[in-house]
Amino acid sequence: MFKQIFPLSTIIGLRFFGLFIVLPVLSVYALELKGGTPFLAGIVIGGYALTQALFQVPFGTMSDKFGRKKTLLIGTIIFIVGSIVCAVSDNIYMLMAGRFIQGTGAVGAVVSAMISDLVKEEQRAHAMAIMGGTIALSFAVAMVIAPLVGGNYGIDKLFWLTAVLGVLSIFVLFKQVPNPPKIIHTYTQKESKFSDVFGDKALNSMYITFLFHSSIMTMAFFIIPLVMTVDVAHDGFGWSKAELWKVYLPAMFFGLLSMGPAAVFGEKYGKGKQIFMISIGFIFLAFLAMGFSHTPLVFIIGVVLFFIGFNMFEPLLQSFVSKFARVHQKGAALGVANTFAYIGIFLGGLVAGYIIHHYDRATLAIIVIVLCVFWFLWILKMNNPNARANVYLSLDDYKREGILKLQDHEAITEVYINETEHLAIVKYEKEMISEDEVKGLLQ
């Protein structure tokens, strides 16, 4: 499994590294450009997310129909172009345009769908954890490198580095990533309507979770560099941009440590809902500290708590969506989930910029704390993602016709064929039927 997932994780890690490397210093940089204001800086931070939101579903759906690799190539090329525009920008509006172009290459859902294609569902949490760990590692490295390179050599160099990493991703895609298996399903065109991805309550719960998760992340990354670098007279602590790594490094260390237990308890022990609620609690406490602290130490403790809560979600979010989605619409469902995530990023940047421009960080913290309460209540009614399981049947041992008839049984939620591996996959409700009973239906 590692051999299959590592190249894809490398691609997504390089992609996110290119995005993360500007986050720690982007709000400060945007304010320094011609025409920069806190509100426009907020749009720059969340700007790529607006076009990501618009193009996640088209890219995800396109990958379902025309292939994952072709779609990944197109999205990566667009991302490279946007990075170059950002690198040569000399005013806030050109930087904003570059961020919008970056976001148009929306391939996050395509990578997640490709992992779902290559890995059995029981191993998917591990695969998503590898991908999440790669993202978190790229995040950690970016948090350290960004202040050092951006502070000493100019933030435009960070965008040039992002473009180079995009080119490297294309090389990895065609040299290292295996082709996904050929999947055959029995859904008719009528049963494959895009609107069906909104007809599942469990999927809808996950979409809203993506929205909350990403919007609050953007608000955090808006205020962290600003509060740490502005002077005391402007409600800050007066650090230099090059010193920000001292804030992000311990936060990422504890954030990475939190991912392993979250993945184990969320997937192996079926405690996904509980992990989500604990994570929200950490984020609640984080903004309490960041919003009302009067010393750098308390503020940094808040940043650490935020990274723990944020990272606990990472190995579970994509995995849960792929569990709830049907085989022929995983790309579309993950595209919708990522659309909600990027809408959240855009709204988060917009709201944070407006609040900081007109009010203060305490007001922003109160807004996030209220959002956390609503988010917690939303998670309470979410379905258990571990209520379903799969049984894998060799087509050498069972007749294809008999297997396909199983989808008429009330306890069977889905049946499809992995033609490449000569397997039939039957998804069933664990509370209604066991694996042995599923096999018994074929005798």
N, C-alpha and C positions, 0 to 999 in steps of 0.2 A: 504493500500500500504506500509506503513512504516514497518508493521510487516513482510512483504515479503522481503523488500529491506534491512532492517537493518542488518540481519545476513550476507548477501552477502557483504554489505558495510564493516562490521566488518572484514570479511576474507580479502578483498582487502586492507583495512586499515592496518591490521596487516602485510600483505605482504609488502606493501609499506613502512611501518614503519621500517621493517627489512632492506629494501634497503636504505631508507633515512638516517637512523641513522649513517651510515658510511660515507655518502657523505661529511658532513662538515669537516671531518678530514682525509679522505682517501688519498688525494693527498700528504699531509704532511707525513702520516704514510708510504705510499709506498716508498717515497724517503728515509726513514730511514732504510728500510729493505736491506739486503744484495743483491747487484746487482741493486739497485734502481736508475733510472734516470728519468728526467722529461718526456721523451718520453714513457718509460715503465709505468710510473705512469699514464699517459694519457690512455694507453691501459687497465690498471687495472680498472680505473674509468668507461671506456666505454666497458670493456670486456664482462660483463654479457649481454650487449645489443646486441653483435654480435650473440651469441647463441639464445637470445630472438628473434632476427630478423629471424633466420633460422627456429625456431620452432613455431612461432606464428600461421602461416597458418596451419601446420600439426595439432596442438592442436585444433585450431578453427574448422577445417574441421572434425576432429575426434569427436569433441563434437556434431556436426550436425548429425553424423551418429550413434554414440554409446552412447550418453548421456553426459550431462554437469557434473554431479556429479563424475562419474568415471574418467573423464578427469581431473577434478580439483584435485582429490586425487593423481593421478599419478604425476601431475606437482608439487604439494606441497611437496611430498616425495623427488623428485629430488632437489628441492630448499633447503630442510633441509640438504641433503647430501653435497651440495655445500657450505653451510654456515659453516658446521663443518670443511671442508677442509680449508676454509679461516681462521677459528679460530686457527688451529694448524700450520699455515704456518710460516716458519722461513726465507723465502727468497722471492724475488719478483716474481719468476716464479711459485712457489707453490700457492702464493696468486692469481696470474693471472689464474691458472688452476681452483682454487675454484670459482672465479668469472664467468668463462666460464660455470662451472657446474651449478651454481646458475641460470644462464640465460636459461639453457635448460628447466627448468620447466616453460614454457611460458603459463600462464593461464589468462593473462589480458583480452584477447579477449573472453575467455570462460565466465568469470564473466559478462562482458558487454552484451554478447549474452543471458545469463541467465536472466539478468534484463530485456532485451527486450522481452523475453518469458513471464515473469511474469506480466509485466506492460503494460497497453494500451499506444499507441503512444502519446496520448494527455497528459498523465501523465509522460511520459518518461523523459522529461526535468527535472521535479521535482525529479524523481528517480535518474537520472544521477547527479543532483545537490547534492542530499544526498550523493551519492557515492563520488563525487568530494569534497564535504565538509569534508567527513570522511578522504579522502586522504590528503586534505590540513591540517586537524587537526593533523593527524599522522605526517605529514611533520613538523608542528609547534612544536609538542612535541619532535620529533627527533632532530630538530635544537637546542633545549635547552639541551636535555639530552646528545646528542653525545659529545659535547665539555667537559661536566662535567665528564661523565663516562670515555670517552676515554682519556681525559687529566689527570685524577687522578688514574684510575685503569688499563689502557691499552686498546688499541683498539681491541685486540683479544676478550675481554669480550663483545664487541658490536656484534661480529659475533656469539658468544654463545647465546646471547639474541635473535638474529635473528632466530636461530635454534629452540629455545624453543617456540617462537611465531608461527613458522611453525606448530609445533605439536598442539598448541592451535587452529590453523585454521582448522585442520582436525576434531577436536572435534566439533567446531561450524558448520562445513559443514554437519555432519551427525546427529546432535542433533537439529539444529535450522533452517536450510535452507529447504524450501518446495520444492517438486518436481515440475518441470515446466509442463505446460499443454501439452496435446497431440495435435499437430498441423497437419492438413491434407491440402495438396496443390495438384494442378493438373499438376505441371510441370513434363514433361517427363525427362528421363535420358539425352536425347539430349539437352533439355532446361536447364539442371542443370550443365552444364560444368563449371569447376572452372574458366576458362578463362573469363567467363561472368562478373566476378567481376571487370575486367579491361575494360569492354566495355561501362561503364557508365561514361560520362564526369564529372558528379557531384562527383562521388566517387573518380575519379582520382584527382580532385582538393583537396579533403579532404586528400588523401594519401600524396600529396606534402606538405600540411599544417602540417600534423603530422611530416614529415621529418624536416622541418624548426624549428618547435616548440621544438622538443626534442634535436636537435643538438645545438641550441643556449642555451638551459637549461644546457647542459653538459659543454659548454664553460664557462658559468657563474659560475658553481660550481667548476670548475677547478681553476679559478683565485681568487675567493672570499677568501678561506682559505689561499692560498699562499700569496696574497698581504697583508692580514691582519697580518700574522704571521712572514714573513721574515723581516730582519732588513732593515733599511733605505738605507744602502749601496747597497742592492739588490732590490731597488724599492718597498719597503714595509713599513709597519707601526710598526712592532715589537711587536704586541700583542701576548699573550700566547694562546695556543689552548683552554684552559679553559675559556677564555674571549669571544670566538666567539659567544656565545649565545646572547651577547649584540648587535651583528650585525643582527643575524637571527630573534630574537624575534620581534623587531619592524617591520621588513620586512614582517614576516608572519602575523602579526596583520593587516596590511593594505592590504596584499594580500587576506586574508580571507574576509575582508570587501568588496573587489571588486567583489567577486564571486556572491553575491546576485543580485546586479543590472545587472551584465552581463547575468545571467540566465533569469531574468525577461524581459529585453529588447531583448535578443537574441531569446527567445522562445515565450513569450506571445505577444510581439509586432512585431515579425518577423524581427528584426534588427540584425540578426546574422552576416552578412557581415560587417555592420558598427562596431559592437563590435570587430570583428577580426581586422579591420583596426586601431581602437583606441588602441587596445592591442599592435599592432606592433609599434605604435608611442611611447608608454611607453617603450618598449624594446629598441628602437632606442635611446631615451634619456638616458636610464639606462647605456648602454655601452659607450655613450659619456662621462658620469660622471665617470664610473668605469675605463675607459681607460686613461683618461687624468687628473684625480684628483691628487692633491698634499697634500691633508689633509684627515684624516680619516672621517671627517664629510661629505665631498662631496662624498667620495667613498660609505659611508653607505647610503646616499640619493640615489645614483645610484642603490644600492642593493634593496632598498625599491621600486623604480620605476620598477625594473626588476620583483620583486615578484608580483606587481600589474598587470603588463602586462601578465605575465605567468599565473597567477591564473584566469584571465578573460576568458581564453580559456577553462579552465578545465570543467565547467558544460555543454559545448556545443559540444566539439569534438566528443565524443563517440555517443551522441544523434544524431548528424547530419549524421554520417555514418549509424547508424541503420535506419534512416529515408529513406536514399537513397537506401539501400540494400533491395533486395527481401527476403521474409520470409524464404525461404529454404537455403539462403546463408548468413544470418546475421553473423554466426560464422566465415565463410570464409572471408567475407568483413572486419569484425572487426579484423580478424587475419592479413589480408594484411595491414590494417591501422596501427596496432601495430607493424608489421614488419618494415614499413617505419619509425615509431617512434624509434624503437630500432636501426635500421641502422643509424638514425640521432644521437642517443646517442653515438654509437661507433665512428662515424666519428667526432662528436664534441669533444670527448675525444682525439682522434688521432690528429686532427688539433690543438687543444689547447696545447697539450703536445709538438708538433713539434714547434709551433710558440713561446711558452714561452722558449723552450730549445734554439732556435736559434735567437729569436728576443726579443720582449717585449710585455707588455699588451696593449700598444697603438696600435701596429700592429694588435693584435687580435681584438681590439675594431673596428678598421677600417674595417676588414673583416666582422664582424657581422653587422655593419652599412650598408655595401653594400648588404649583404644578406637580410636585412630588406627592402631595396628598392625593390629588386626583389620579395620578399614575398608579399609586399603590392600590387604590380602590378598583381601578381598571384591571389590574393583574389578578385581584382576588377572584374575579369571575372567569378567568381564562381556563380553557380546557387543559387537561393533562396531556402533554405531547407524547408521553410514554404509554398511553393507553392502547396503542396499536403496535403490532409486531409483524414481522415478515417470516414466511417459510420459503426456502429455496428448493425447487424441485428440478432434478435433472430430466431433460426431455428424453434421455435414454431409458429412464425407468418408468415414466408416466406418459400417457397419451395426451397430446396437445389438446385435442377436442374436449376431453374430460376436464382438463385443468381450466380451460376457458369457461366451461359451464359453471364453475364455482362462483363466478361473479353474480350469479342469481341468488346466492345464499345471503340471508340478512346479516350474518356476522362477517362476511367478506366485503371489504371496502374497495379492493382493487386487485386486478389480475393483469399481468403483462409479461411479455417474452423478451429476454435478453438473448438475441439471436447469436451474438458474437461468442458468448460463453455457453450457449446451448442450455439455458436455464429458464424456468418459469418462476416468477416471483408472485407470491400470493400474500396480500396484506390483510390482516384480520384484527377484529376487536378482541383483546385479551380477556376481557370480562365475560365475553359471550361464548368463546370457543378456544380450545387449546391447539397447539401445533399438531399433536397426535390426532386430534379429532378432525383437523383439516385434511390430514393425510388419509384418515379413515373414510372421508367422503369420496375418495378416489378408488377405493377398493371395490 
